[in-house]
Amino acid sequence: MSVTPHLVKDEHQKKALDAWKAAKYRGSVICGTGFGKSRVGVLAVAHTLNTSDKPFDKALVLVPTVQLQDQFKEEFTKWGHGDLLDKIEVMCYQSAYKLKGEYYDIVICDEVHLGLSPKHRKFFINNTYGRILCMTATLPEEPTYRAILATLAPTVYSLSLDECVDLELVAPYKILCIPLDLSVEERAEYQNINNSFGYHKKRLGYGAFDTAKAILADSNSTPEDKATAFQFFACIRKRKKIIDHASAKVFKLQSIIAEHLDTQILVFGGSNAFTDELCAAIDDRAVAYHSDKTTKQKKNALQRFNDGDADVLCSTKALNQGFNVPNASVGVICGLTSKSLSMIQRLGRLLRFQVGKTGQVYILYVQNSQEENWLKEAVKDLRNITWVK
């Protein structure tokens, strides 16, 4: 490409902002991680506050985590709009839903899919705003959430992860999907739980999952029906735990780490407990960062990783949004869901553009299990996928 990536990014960020303006300042920008959505948010706020003739105008930026509060404030200074910070409030969705009767000239919703839950969306019901810009990497997969977003702020500009790769906004990537088997003991335990799952599923009948949810939500359900529904969900959790904690994942991860000495690597586990197990299996080269860690522990883990004192950063979900780790070029995913959004966010931690950089991602999954089905669903819209036989 003859044009530098920075100029291309500037061009597309301007297109996104212009599309939002053309939609009467109400819309969503759906672009792959690395596009620079936060800068679009900064520019939208700056445009609103700098063109307003109101004496007491103010803006609100909603983010999913406390860490992102500070990061978003830094974005305003980074892009030359630090003088507006006294008119801007940056708040987590977990706090904003409690607000009532507030008015903002503009609201920016970062990682908006996390602000659409029944609890968090109360903010949009109980408060008013003149303009709204929502941002995320992909549309929410839940039909209800997608419909709410379409009403709240219809999509005005979008680029998929692979389109961002083609434009050299993010680094290219290669994904290697590696099948693993359960051990003899794990397989026997899984089969026993699966038999119990089949029994309770049959008792619940057609649409067992929705039926079980309805039973547990209905105060008039019989104790027998509630017990069946409870056992049905318990079996699902137990099966997933066996898959998430498969011992073969630990051994394969150790092998992959050994192949990439002196390389910064991100590792994603399926649960905080298994993330700690993976971290311990790698030795003192690794640090863990997840929701069970204290703020000080997480800060120290990131500091060690960024300083090069640790080569491997192990997480569960806490790194999915908003963190930039440009030095990491290898990722290992050891825990899965069917959500493509989660997959794209994890890829986004690795694909920040650097000249000559290619992201190498290993996905470890238990074959012939629900995890294999989840993986196929999560990567169905991505390319550069190699399925190891």
C-alpha positions as CSV (number, residue, x, y, z in Angstrom):
1,M,0.0,0.0,0.0
2,S,1.5,3.4,-1.0
3,V,-0.3,5.3,1.7
4,T,1.0,4.9,5.3
5,P,-1.2,3.1,7.8
6,H,-1.6,6.2,9.9
7,L,-3.0,8.2,7.0
8,V,-5.3,5.4,6.1
9,K,-6.5,5.2,9.7
10,D,-7.1,9.0,9.8
11,E,-9.1,8.8,6.6
12,H,-11.4,6.0,7.8
13,Q,-11.8,7.6,11.2
14,K,-12.9,10.8,9.5
15,K,-15.3,8.8,7.3
16,A,-16.8,7.2,10.5
17,L,-17.2,10.7,12.1
18,D,-18.8,12.2,9.0
19,A,-21.2,9.3,8.8
20,W,-22.2,9.9,12.4
21,K,-22.7,13.6,11.7
22,A,-24.8,12.8,8.6
23,A,-27.0,10.5,10.7
24,K,-27.9,13.5,12.9
25,Y,-25.4,12.7,15.6
26,R,-26.9,9.3,16.5
27,G,-25.2,6.1,15.5
28,S,-22.8,3.2,16.1
29,V,-19.3,2.7,14.7
30,I,-18.7,-1.1,14.5
31,C,-15.0,-1.6,13.6
32,G,-12.3,-4.2,14.4
33,T,-10.0,-3.6,17.3
34,G,-7.1,-1.4,16.3
35,F,-9.2,0.9,14.1
36,G,-9.0,3.7,16.6
37,K,-12.6,3.9,17.8
38,S,-11.6,5.8,20.9
39,R,-10.2,8.6,18.7
40,V,-13.5,8.8,16.9
41,G,-15.2,9.2,20.3
42,V,-12.8,12.0,21.3
43,L,-13.4,13.8,18.0
44,A,-17.1,13.5,18.4
45,V,-17.0,15.0,21.9
46,A,-14.7,17.8,20.7
47,H,-16.9,18.6,17.8
48,T,-20.0,18.7,20.1
49,L,-18.5,20.8,22.8
50,N,-16.5,23.2,20.6
51,T,-19.5,24.0,18.4
52,S,-22.0,24.4,21.3
53,D,-23.3,27.8,22.3
54,K,-24.6,26.5,25.7
55,P,-22.8,27.9,28.8
56,F,-23.0,24.6,30.7
57,D,-22.6,21.9,28.1
58,K,-21.1,18.6,29.2
59,A,-20.3,15.1,27.8
60,L,-20.3,11.6,29.3
61,V,-18.1,8.7,28.2
62,L,-19.3,5.3,29.3
63,V,-16.7,2.5,29.6
64,P,-16.8,-1.1,31.0
65,T,-13.9,-1.0,33.4
66,V,-12.2,1.3,35.9
67,Q,-8.9,0.9,34.0
68,L,-10.5,2.2,30.8
69,Q,-11.7,5.3,32.7
70,D,-8.1,6.6,33.0
71,Q,-7.2,5.4,29.5
72,F,-10.1,7.3,27.9
73,K,-9.1,10.5,29.7
74,E,-5.6,10.1,28.4
75,E,-7.0,9.8,24.9
76,F,-8.4,13.4,25.1
77,T,-4.9,14.7,26.0
78,K,-3.2,12.5,23.4
79,W,-5.3,14.0,20.6
80,G,-5.0,17.6,21.7
81,H,-8.3,18.0,23.5
82,G,-7.1,17.9,27.2
83,D,-8.6,21.4,27.7
84,L,-12.1,19.8,27.5
85,L,-11.6,17.4,30.4
86,D,-13.4,19.7,32.9
87,K,-16.6,19.3,30.8
88,I,-16.3,15.5,30.4
89,E,-17.3,12.8,32.9
90,V,-15.9,9.3,32.3
91,M,-18.0,6.6,34.1
92,C,-18.3,2.8,34.2
93,Y,-21.6,1.3,33.1
94,Q,-21.8,-0.3,36.5
95,S,-22.2,3.2,38.0
96,A,-24.0,5.0,35.3
97,Y,-27.2,2.9,35.4
98,K,-27.9,4.4,38.8
99,L,-28.2,8.0,37.4
100,K,-31.6,9.6,37.0
101,G,-32.7,12.8,35.4
102,E,-29.3,13.8,34.0
103,Y,-28.8,15.6,30.7
104,Y,-25.7,15.3,28.5
105,D,-25.0,17.1,25.3
106,I,-23.3,13.9,24.0
107,V,-22.9,10.4,25.4
108,I,-20.1,8.1,24.1
109,C,-20.6,4.4,24.7
110,D,-17.4,2.4,24.5
111,E,-17.7,-1.4,24.2
112,V,-21.5,-0.7,24.0
113,H,-22.4,-4.4,24.0
114,L,-21.5,-4.4,27.7
115,G,-23.9,-1.6,28.4
116,L,-27.0,-3.2,26.9
117,S,-27.8,-5.6,29.8
118,P,-31.3,-5.1,31.4
119,K,-29.6,-3.4,34.4
120,H,-27.1,-1.2,32.6
121,R,-29.5,0.0,29.9
122,K,-31.5,1.7,32.6
123,F,-29.2,4.7,32.0
124,F,-30.7,5.2,28.6
125,I,-34.2,5.0,30.0
126,N,-33.7,7.3,33.0
127,N,-31.5,10.1,31.4
128,T,-31.5,12.3,28.3
129,Y,-28.8,13.3,25.9
130,G,-28.5,15.4,22.7
131,R,-26.2,13.1,20.8
132,I,-25.0,9.5,21.1
133,L,-22.1,7.6,19.6
134,C,-21.8,3.9,20.4
135,M,-18.7,1.8,19.6
136,T,-17.7,-1.8,19.6
137,A,-15.8,-4.4,17.5
138,T,-18.8,-6.4,16.2
139,L,-22.5,-6.2,16.6
140,P,-23.9,-8.0,19.7
141,E,-24.8,-11.6,19.0
142,E,-27.9,-11.7,21.3
143,P,-30.9,-10.8,19.1
144,T,-32.4,-8.7,21.9
145,Y,-29.2,-6.7,22.4
146,R,-28.8,-6.2,18.7
147,A,-32.4,-4.9,18.3
148,I,-31.9,-2.5,21.3
149,L,-28.7,-1.1,19.7
150,A,-30.4,-0.7,16.3
151,T,-33.0,1.5,18.0
152,L,-30.7,3.4,20.3
153,A,-27.9,4.1,17.8
154,P,-28.1,2.4,14.3
155,T,-24.9,1.4,12.6
156,V,-23.5,4.3,10.6
157,Y,-20.0,2.9,9.8
158,S,-18.5,-0.6,10.0
159,L,-15.3,-2.4,9.1
160,S,-14.7,-6.1,9.9
161,L,-11.4,-7.3,11.4
162,D,-10.3,-8.7,8.1
163,E,-11.1,-5.4,6.3
164,C,-8.9,-3.7,8.9
165,V,-6.2,-6.2,8.1
166,D,-6.5,-5.5,4.3
167,L,-6.2,-1.7,5.0
168,E,-3.1,-2.3,7.2
169,L,-4.9,-0.8,10.2
170,V,-4.0,-3.9,12.2
171,A,-1.5,-6.6,11.7
172,P,-2.2,-9.7,9.7
173,Y,-2.8,-12.9,11.6
174,K,-2.7,-16.7,11.4
175,I,-4.9,-19.0,13.4
176,L,-4.0,-22.6,14.2
177,C,-6.8,-24.7,15.6
178,I,-5.3,-27.7,17.5
179,P,-7.6,-30.6,18.5
180,L,-6.9,-32.3,21.9
181,D,-8.3,-35.4,23.7
182,L,-9.5,-35.8,27.2
183,S,-7.5,-38.2,29.4
184,V,-9.0,-41.6,30.2
185,E,-10.1,-40.3,33.6
186,E,-11.5,-37.1,32.2
187,R,-13.4,-38.9,29.5
188,A,-15.0,-41.3,31.9
189,E,-16.1,-38.4,34.1
190,Y,-17.4,-36.5,31.1
191,Q,-19.4,-39.5,29.9
192,N,-21.1,-40.0,33.3
193,I,-22.1,-36.3,33.4
194,N,-23.2,-36.5,29.8
195,N,-25.5,-39.4,30.6
196,S,-27.1,-37.5,33.4
197,F,-27.4,-34.5,31.1
198,G,-29.2,-36.6,28.5
199,Y,-31.6,-38.0,31.2
200,H,-32.6,-34.5,32.4
201,K,-32.8,-33.1,28.9
202,K,-35.3,-35.8,28.0
203,R,-37.4,-35.1,31.0
204,L,-37.5,-31.4,30.1
205,G,-38.5,-32.2,26.5
206,Y,-38.3,-30.1,23.4
207,G,-36.4,-26.8,23.9
208,A,-34.9,-28.1,27.1
209,F,-32.7,-25.1,27.7
210,D,-35.5,-22.5,27.5
211,T,-37.9,-24.8,29.4
212,A,-35.4,-25.1,32.3
213,K,-34.9,-21.4,32.4
214,A,-38.7,-20.8,32.5
215,I,-39.1,-23.4,35.3
216,L,-36.6,-21.8,37.5
217,A,-38.1,-18.3,36.9
218,D,-41.6,-19.5,37.7
219,S,-42.5,-19.4,41.4
220,N,-45.3,-21.9,40.8
221,S,-43.1,-24.6,39.4
222,T,-43.2,-27.9,41.3
223,P,-40.1,-28.9,43.4
224,E,-39.6,-31.9,41.1
225,D,-39.5,-29.7,38.0
226,K,-37.2,-27.3,39.6
227,A,-34.9,-30.1,40.7
228,T,-34.8,-31.4,37.1
229,A,-34.0,-27.9,35.7
230,F,-31.3,-27.3,38.3
231,Q,-29.6,-30.7,37.6
232,F,-29.8,-29.9,33.8
233,F,-27.9,-26.7,34.2
234,A,-25.5,-28.3,36.8
235,C,-24.6,-30.9,34.2
236,I,-23.8,-28.2,31.6
237,R,-21.5,-26.4,34.1
238,K,-19.8,-29.7,35.0
239,R,-19.2,-30.7,31.4
240,K,-17.8,-27.2,30.6
241,K,-15.5,-27.4,33.6
242,I,-14.0,-30.7,32.5
243,I,-13.4,-29.3,29.0
244,D,-12.1,-26.0,30.3
245,H,-9.6,-27.7,32.6
246,A,-8.5,-30.5,30.2
247,S,-5.0,-31.6,31.2
248,A,-4.0,-31.9,27.6
249,K,-4.3,-28.1,27.3
250,V,-1.7,-27.6,30.0
251,F,0.8,-29.9,28.3
252,K,0.2,-28.4,24.8
253,L,0.6,-24.9,26.1
254,Q,3.9,-25.8,27.7
255,S,5.1,-27.1,24.3
256,I,4.0,-24.0,22.5
257,I,5.7,-21.7,25.1
258,A,8.9,-23.7,24.6
259,E,8.7,-23.0,20.8
260,H,8.5,-19.3,21.4
261,L,11.4,-18.4,23.7
262,D,12.1,-14.7,24.2
263,T,8.7,-13.9,22.7
264,Q,5.9,-12.1,24.5
265,I,2.8,-14.3,24.6
266,L,-0.8,-13.8,25.7
267,V,-2.7,-16.8,27.1
268,F,-6.4,-17.0,27.7
269,G,-8.0,-19.6,30.0
270,G,-11.6,-20.6,30.3
271,S,-11.9,-19.8,34.0
272,N,-9.9,-17.8,36.5
273,A,-9.0,-21.1,38.3
274,F,-7.7,-22.6,35.1
275,T,-5.9,-19.4,34.1
276,D,-4.0,-19.7,37.4
277,E,-3.2,-23.3,36.7
278,L,-1.9,-22.4,33.3
279,C,0.2,-19.6,34.8
280,A,1.7,-22.0,37.4
281,A,2.5,-24.6,34.7
282,I,4.6,-22.1,32.7
283,D,6.9,-21.2,35.7
284,D,8.2,-17.7,36.7
285,R,8.0,-16.5,33.1
286,A,4.3,-16.0,33.5
287,V,2.0,-13.6,35.4
288,A,-1.8,-13.8,35.8
289,Y,-4.3,-11.0,35.2
290,H,-8.0,-11.7,35.9
291,S,-11.0,-10.5,37.9
292,D,-10.0,-12.5,41.1
293,K,-6.8,-10.6,41.4
294,T,-6.6,-7.3,43.4
295,T,-6.0,-4.0,41.6
296,K,-2.5,-4.0,42.9
297,Q,-1.8,-7.6,41.6
298,K,-3.2,-6.7,38.2
299,K,-1.2,-3.6,38.0
300,N,2.0,-5.4,39.0
301,A,1.3,-8.2,36.4
302,L,0.9,-5.7,33.6
303,Q,4.0,-3.8,34.7
304,R,6.1,-6.9,34.7
305,F,4.8,-7.9,31.3
306,N,5.3,-4.5,29.8
307,D,8.8,-4.2,31.3
308,G,9.8,-7.6,29.8
309,D,10.3,-9.1,33.3
310,A,7.6,-11.7,32.4
311,D,7.2,-13.1,28.9
312,V,3.7,-14.6,29.3
313,L,0.5,-12.8,30.4
314,C,-2.3,-15.2,31.4
315,S,-5.9,-13.8,31.5
316,T,-9.5,-15.0,31.3
317,K,-11.8,-12.2,30.2
318,A,-10.2,-9.1,31.8
319,L,-8.0,-8.3,28.9
320,N,-10.7,-8.7,26.3
321,Q,-11.4,-5.0,26.0
322,G,-9.4,-1.9,25.7
323,F,-5.9,-3.1,26.5
324,N,-3.0,-2.4,24.1
325,V,-0.1,-4.9,24.2
326,P,1.7,-4.2,21.0
327,N,4.8,-6.2,21.9
328,A,2.8,-9.5,22.1
329,S,2.7,-11.3,18.8
330,V,1.7,-14.9,19.9
331,G,-1.6,-15.8,21.6
332,V,-2.8,-19.1,23.0
333,I,-6.6,-19.5,23.6
334,C,-7.3,-22.4,26.0
335,G,-11.0,-21.6,26.8
336,L,-13.8,-20.9,24.4
337,T,-17.3,-19.7,24.0
338,S,-19.3,-19.6,20.8
339,K,-19.2,-15.8,20.6
340,S,-17.3,-14.3,17.7
341,L,-17.1,-11.0,19.6
342,S,-15.0,-12.6,22.3
343,M,-12.7,-14.1,19.7
344,I,-12.3,-10.9,17.8
345,Q,-11.5,-9.0,21.0
346,R,-8.9,-11.5,22.0
347,L,-7.3,-11.3,18.6
348,G,-7.4,-7.6,18.9
349,R,-4.9,-7.7,21.8
350,L,-2.3,-9.2,19.4
351,L,-3.0,-7.4,16.1
352,R,-1.9,-3.8,16.9
353,F,-0.1,-2.7,13.7
354,Q,3.7,-2.8,13.6
355,V,5.8,-3.1,10.4
356,G,6.6,-6.7,9.7
357,K,4.5,-8.0,12.5
358,T,2.1,-11.0,12.1
359,G,0.0,-12.3,14.9
360,Q,0.2,-16.1,15.5
361,V,-2.7,-17.5,17.4
362,Y,-3.1,-21.1,18.7
363,I,-6.5,-22.2,19.7
364,L,-6.6,-25.4,21.8
365,Y,-9.9,-27.3,21.9
366,V,-11.2,-30.7,23.0
367,Q,-12.4,-32.4,19.8
368,N,-15.8,-34.1,19.5
369,S,-17.1,-31.8,22.3
370,Q,-19.3,-28.8,22.6
371,E,-16.1,-26.7,22.6
372,E,-15.4,-27.8,19.0
373,N,-18.9,-26.5,18.0
374,W,-18.2,-23.3,19.8
375,L,-14.9,-22.8,18.0
376,K,-16.4,-23.4,14.6
377,E,-19.1,-20.8,15.4
378,A,-16.6,-18.2,16.8
379,V,-14.3,-18.3,13.8
380,K,-16.8,-18.8,11.0
381,D,-16.4,-15.2,9.7
382,L,-12.6,-15.1,10.0
383,R,-10.0,-16.2,7.5
384,N,-6.4,-17.6,7.7
385,I,-7.7,-20.5,9.7
386,T,-5.8,-23.8,9.7
387,W,-7.4,-26.8,11.3
388,V,-4.7,-29.3,12.4
389,K,-5.6,-32.9,11.7
